[in-house]
Amino acid sequence: MIKHIFKQIISVLTHASILSWPRKVLRQSVNYALATKNGVIVYYNTPERAKAMDLIHQIKKENDMLLFDNEAYQIYMAAKASAKISGDIAEVGVYKGASAKIIAQVKGKRSLHLFDTFEGLPEISKIDNPEQFYEGKFVVTFEDVKKYLKKYPNVFFHKGLFPQTAGPVKNKTFSFVNLDVDLYESTKNCLEFFYPRMTKGGIIISHDYIDAAGVKQAVDEFFKDKPEIVLELSGSQCLIIKL
Ligand SMILES: C[S@@+](CC[C@H](N)C(=O)[O-])C[C@H]1O[C@@H](n2cnc3c(N)ncnc32)[C@H](O)[C@@H]1O
């Protein structure tokens, strides 16, 4: 009831034409305040983008998602757009399955392979920041994750330390790979495994490229002698398209 009233109030405040001038002043003030910190407001308000945002907000309500909305949207778009390319989808770094659900919603008939220890992060290296990451962070109950995603067909779980768990997909090709593994060794191992298996035009996204030293170093080292461009996205992800 309270939620409904709150929604009605927000709707009036955001749509009433009589309030268009105060809304403009407020928007410009917020934009100005954010600009002092190099921040921006982005509107996802075309019908298709709004639909994606509704899905992301729904998943955030029902589960613990470790992504900002813009990052989640970038995964949504990459998973959706890569449907025209042949190959399966993989995610390494599943945690409670929130980002996997975004992918599952738009994957079509493609198989989605989900890799995680489901027992938290493995040992960290000297390159990783111990104030950010530690062994065992993000432990979950595997059964809960499986239950959360059980309505989606062609979703396969690979529990354990990657790349030791990669055997079942070694002969597959991939149209989209989402990496969210936080650490140097994990990112390096994922790129070594998936890069040669990406279909031409296939997309790799890695989370934490901007804010985790280990991820950035692993990606930069790996692509140093490769023709692909490492493209920074908004938020902390990077994106690579296989040539
Ligand atoms: C930040 S969480 C993933 C968050 C998730 N993508 C989301 O958006 O909700 C990072 C995950 O990476 C997993 N991970 C890191 N390195 C791994 C490896 N080498 N093998 C398997 N899982 C790994 C951890 O177990 C943890 O669940």
The ligand as a MOL file (V3000), in Angstrom:
LIG
                    3D

  0  0  0     0  0            999 V3000
M  V30 BEGIN CTAB
M  V30 COUNTS 27 29 0 0 0
M  V30 BEGIN ATOM
M  V30 1 C 31.9850 -10.9490 -7.7390 0
M  V30 2 S 31.4860 -12.5870 -7.6880 0 CHG=1
M  V30 3 C 30.4770 -12.7430 -9.1350 0
M  V30 4 C 29.2510 -11.8580 -9.1090 0
M  V30 5 C 28.1670 -12.1580 -10.1120 0
M  V30 6 N 28.6600 -12.1560 -11.4880 0
M  V30 7 C 27.0470 -11.1410 -9.9880 0
M  V30 8 O 26.9840 -10.2230 -10.7860 0
M  V30 9 O 26.2410 -11.2610 -9.0700 0 CHG=-1
M  V30 10 C 32.9830 -13.4060 -8.1180 0
M  V30 11 C 32.8520 -14.9120 -8.2100 0
M  V30 12 O 33.9730 -15.4150 -8.9010 0
M  V30 13 C 34.2100 -16.7360 -8.4490 0
M  V30 14 N 35.5580 -17.1450 -8.8830 0
M  V30 15 C 36.6860 -16.3830 -8.9030 0
M  V30 16 N 37.7200 -17.0820 -9.4170 0
M  V30 17 C 37.2350 -18.3090 -9.7560 0
M  V30 18 C 37.8050 -19.4680 -10.3590 0
M  V30 19 N 39.1000 -19.5180 -10.7300 0
M  V30 20 N 37.0050 -20.5390 -10.5550 0
M  V30 21 C 35.7070 -20.5130 -10.2050 0
M  V30 22 N 35.1100 -19.4470 -9.6300 0
M  V30 23 C 35.8570 -18.3460 -9.4130 0
M  V30 24 C 33.9750 -16.6430 -6.9480 0
M  V30 25 O 33.6620 -17.8790 -6.3830 0
M  V30 26 C 32.7990 -15.6400 -6.8710 0
M  V30 27 O 31.5670 -16.2850 -6.7410 0
M  V30 END ATOM
M  V30 BEGIN BOND
M  V30 1 1 1 2
M  V30 2 1 2 3
M  V30 3 1 2 10
M  V30 4 1 3 4
M  V30 5 1 4 5
M  V30 6 1 5 6
M  V30 7 1 5 7
M  V30 8 2 7 8
M  V30 9 1 7 9
M  V30 10 1 10 11
M  V30 11 1 11 12
M  V30 12 1 11 26
M  V30 13 1 12 13
M  V30 14 1 13 14
M  V30 15 1 13 24
M  V30 16 1 14 15
M  V30 17 1 14 23
M  V30 18 2 15 16
M  V30 19 1 16 17
M  V30 20 1 17 18
M  V30 21 2 17 23
M  V30 22 1 18 19
M  V30 23 2 18 20
M  V30 24 1 20 21
M  V30 25 2 21 22
M  V30 26 1 22 23
M  V30 27 1 24 25
M  V30 28 1 24 26
M  V30 29 1 26 27
M  V30 END BOND
M  V30 END CTAB
M  END
